[in-house]
Amino acid sequence: MKVSGYAKEYGYVPGKSTFNQTDHAWNVIRLHNQWYFIDSTWGAGHLDGYNLYQKKLNSHDFLTRPEHMIYDHFPEDSKWQLLSPIVSMQQFSDLPHVHSPFFDLQLEIVSPGNTNMVTFDTIVI
């Protein structure tokens, strides 16, 4: 199925609370009775700092789990979040802007879990 919605993509500014219009589309598939997302656009490459397309496979964007996808993809139809409970647009905006290595390394946000600004404590030895 094709899913249309909003994405925290190139040019996204953390803290932006609303999106004016849908700006992206991706797919959802069912495989062995489990739902997964596929974003072949993001999975095939990205824009670099000069706004030029760089072809580079990002395997995270293929068979992505719903609880990972919601960090940067917000479907127009909430049923395609495939989450319970459903995440609101405000909650989506408040989620930290993380990238695929965050999930590839199996990291988790411990605290704060409801803000797009994350700070790091300095350890003094």
Buried (B, 14 or more C-beta within 10 A) or exposed (E): EEBEBBBBBEEBEBEEEEBEEBBBBBEBEEEEEEEBBBBEBBBBEBEEEEEEEEEEEBEBBBEBBBEBBBBBBBBEEBEBBBEEEEBEEEEBBBBBBBEBEBBEEEEEBEEEEEBBEEEEEEEEE
